Amino acid sequence: QDLALTAQSFGVASGFFYLSYGLMQVPSNHLASRIGPVRVLAVSTISWGAVSAATSLVGDAAALCALRFLLGLAESAFYPGCLFLLSRWFPPQSLGRAVALFATATSAGGLLSTAGSGLLMQLTDGVRGVRGWRWLLLLEGLPAIALGACTPLLLAESPEATSWLRGWPPRRRDALLAAVGRGRRSAAPPPPLKRSLRTTLR
C-alpha cells in the first residue's frame, strides 16, 4: 500500500530477485574457485546487507524491482560459496554431515528471523514517522554489512591457512590435512564456465 503496488508489480519484483539469483549462482561459484570462497562470501554479505538497507528507501515499483534484481546478484554467491568453503574444510566422508548441519542451521535461522522480523516491524512502526517495514530492511541490513566486513578475519580458506590448527597435536593435525588433501585430489576439476552455464540453462 505504501508503494501503491499492484499484485502484478509485487509479483514482478519478486521474480526479478530469482532471475538474477538463478543466473549468477554458477558464475559466482567459478569466481570462488579462482579468488577463494572467503572473499566471495565477504563481498556477497556486504553487498547483500547494503542492498537490503537501501531497499528501505524505495519510493515506487521500479526502484523496488531494480533493488530486488541487485539483491539476487548479491545473494547468489552466498549459499554456493558456503558449500564450497565447507568442501575445503571437510574430507568427503564428513562433508555430508557438515552440509546437513549447515542446512539445518539455515532452516532454524529462518524460523527465528521470521518471528523476530515481525516483532521488529511492529515495535518500530511509526518511529520518527517511518513505517516499520522500512526500519526492518534497514536494521536487518546493517548487521550483514558488519559481519561481511569481519568475514576475512573470522574465516580461513582452508585448514592450512589457520594459525590455531598449529596448536593441535601433530598426529591429529596431519591426519586432518591428509584427509582433506585426499578429498581435493579425488574431486573432479570444475568444467569451463560456458559449459556450466549451458548445462544449467538447459
Contacts in CASP RR format, 6 or more apart in sequence:
PFRMAT RR
TARGET T0000
AUTHOR 0000-0000-0000
METHOD contacts of the structure
MODEL  1
QDLALTAQSFGVASGFFYLSYGLMQVPSNHLASRIGPVRVLAVSTISWGA
VSAATSLVGDAAALCALRFLLGLAESAFYPGCLFLLSRWFPPQSLGRAVA
LFATATSAGGLLSTAGSGLLMQLTDGVRGVRGWRWLLLLEGLPAIALGAC
TPLLLAESPEATSWLRGWPPRRRDALLAAVGRGRRSAAPPPPLKRSLRTT
LR
2 131 0 8 1.000
2 133 0 8 1.000
3 58 0 8 1.000
3 59 0 8 1.000
3 60 0 8 1.000
3 61 0 8 1.000
3 64 0 8 1.000
4 60 0 8 1.000
4 61 0 8 1.000
5 13 0 8 1.000
5 61 0 8 1.000
5 64 0 8 1.000
9 61 0 8 1.000
9 64 0 8 1.000
9 65 0 8 1.000
12 61 0 8 1.000
12 65 0 8 1.000
13 61 0 8 1.000
13 64 0 8 1.000
13 65 0 8 1.000
13 68 0 8 1.000
14 68 0 8 1.000
15 68 0 8 1.000
16 65 0 8 1.000
16 66 0 8 1.000
16 68 0 8 1.000
16 69 0 8 1.000
17 68 0 8 1.000
17 69 0 8 1.000
17 71 0 8 1.000
17 72 0 8 1.000
18 72 0 8 1.000
19 69 0 8 1.000
20 69 0 8 1.000
20 70 0 8 1.000
20 71 0 8 1.000
20 72 0 8 1.000
20 73 0 8 1.000
20 76 0 8 1.000
21 72 0 8 1.000
21 73 0 8 1.000
21 75 0 8 1.000
21 76 0 8 1.000
22 72 0 8 1.000
22 76 0 8 1.000
23 76 0 8 1.000
24 72 0 8 1.000
24 73 0 8 1.000
24 76 0 8 1.000
24 77 0 8 1.000
25 76 0 8 1.000
25 77 0 8 1.000
25 79 0 8 1.000
25 80 0 8 1.000
25 200 0 8 1.000
26 193 0 8 1.000
26 196 0 8 1.000
26 197 0 8 1.000
26 200 0 8 1.000
27 193 0 8 1.000
27 197 0 8 1.000
28 40 0 8 1.000
28 44 0 8 1.000
28 76 0 8 1.000
28 77 0 8 1.000
28 80 0 8 1.000
28 81 0 8 1.000
29 77 0 8 1.000
29 80 0 8 1.000
29 81 0 8 1.000
29 84 0 8 1.000
29 190 0 8 1.000
30 190 0 8 1.000
30 193 0 8 1.000
30 196 0 8 1.000
31 40 0 8 1.000
31 77 0 8 1.000
32 40 0 8 1.000
32 77 0 8 1.000
32 80 0 8 1.000
32 81 0 8 1.000
32 84 0 8 1.000
33 84 0 8 1.000
33 190 0 8 1.000
36 157 0 8 1.000
37 81 0 8 1.000
37 82 0 8 1.000
37 84 0 8 1.000
37 85 0 8 1.000
37 88 0 8 1.000
37 157 0 8 1.000
38 85 0 8 1.000
38 151 0 8 1.000
38 152 0 8 1.000
38 155 0 8 1.000
38 156 0 8 1.000
38 157 0 8 1.000
39 152 0 8 1.000
40 77 0 8 1.000
40 81 0 8 1.000
41 77 0 8 1.000
41 78 0 8 1.000
41 81 0 8 1.000
41 82 0 8 1.000
41 85 0 8 1.000
41 148 0 8 1.000
41 151 0 8 1.000
41 155 0 8 1.000
42 148 0 8 1.000
42 149 0 8 1.000
42 151 0 8 1.000
42 152 0 8 1.000
43 77 0 8 1.000
44 74 0 8 1.000
44 75 0 8 1.000
44 76 0 8 1.000
44 77 0 8 1.000
44 78 0 8 1.000
44 81 0 8 1.000
45 78 0 8 1.000
45 144 0 8 1.000
45 145 0 8 1.000
45 147 0 8 1.000
45 148 0 8 1.000
45 151 0 8 1.000
46 144 0 8 1.000
46 145 0 8 1.000
46 148 0 8 1.000
46 149 0 8 1.000
47 70 0 8 1.000
47 73 0 8 1.000
47 74 0 8 1.000
48 71 0 8 1.000
48 74 0 8 1.000
48 75 0 8 1.000
48 78 0 8 1.000
48 141 0 8 1.000
48 144 0 8 1.000
49 74 0 8 1.000
49 141 0 8 1.000
49 142 0 8 1.000
49 144 0 8 1.000
49 145 0 8 1.000
50 74 0 8 1.000
50 141 0 8 1.000
50 145 0 8 1.000
51 67 0 8 1.000
51 70 0 8 1.000
51 71 0 8 1.000
51 74 0 8 1.000
52 71 0 8 1.000
52 137 0 8 1.000
52 140 0 8 1.000
52 141 0 8 1.000
52 144 0 8 1.000
53 137 0 8 1.000
53 138 0 8 1.000
53 141 0 8 1.000
53 142 0 8 1.000
53 145 0 8 1.000
54 67 0 8 1.000
55 64 0 8 1.000
55 67 0 8 1.000
55 68 0 8 1.000
55 71 0 8 1.000
55 137 0 8 1.000
56 133 0 8 1.000
56 134 0 8 1.000
56 135 0 8 1.000
56 136 0 8 1.000
56 137 0 8 1.000
56 138 0 8 1.000
57 134 0 8 1.000
58 64 0 8 1.000
58 67 0 8 1.000
82 102 0 8 1.000
83 99 0 8 1.000
83 102 0 8 1.000
85 155 0 8 1.000
85 157 0 8 1.000
86 95 0 8 1.000
86 98 0 8 1.000
86 99 0 8 1.000
86 102 0 8 1.000
87 95 0 8 1.000
87 187 0 8 1.000
88 157 0 8 1.000
88 158 0 8 1.000
88 159 0 8 1.000
88 180 0 8 1.000
88 184 0 8 1.000
89 98 0 8 1.000
89 158 0 8 1.000
89 159 0 8 1.000
89 180 0 8 1.000
90 96 0 8 1.000
90 98 0 8 1.000
90 180 0 8 1.000
91 176 0 8 1.000
91 179 0 8 1.000
91 180 0 8 1.000
91 181 0 8 1.000
91 182 0 8 1.000
91 183 0 8 1.000
92 183 0 8 1.000
92 186 0 8 1.000
93 179 0 8 1.000
113 140 0 8 1.000
117 136 0 8 1.000
117 140 0 8 1.000
118 136 0 8 1.000
120 132 0 8 1.000
120 135 0 8 1.000
120 136 0 8 1.000
120 139 0 8 1.000
120 140 0 8 1.000
121 132 0 8 1.000
121 133 0 8 1.000
121 135 0 8 1.000
121 136 0 8 1.000
122 132 0 8 1.000
124 130 0 8 1.000
124 132 0 8 1.000
124 135 0 8 1.000
124 136 0 8 1.000
124 139 0 8 1.000
125 131 0 8 1.000
125 132 0 8 1.000
125 135 0 8 1.000
126 132 0 8 1.000
127 135 0 8 1.000
156 162 0 8 1.000
158 180 0 8 1.000
159 165 0 8 1.000
159 176 0 8 1.000
159 177 0 8 1.000
159 180 0 8 1.000
160 177 0 8 1.000
165 173 0 8 1.000
165 176 0 8 1.000
166 173 0 8 1.000
167 173 0 8 1.000
168 176 0 8 1.000
190 196 0 8 1.000
191 199 0 8 1.000
END
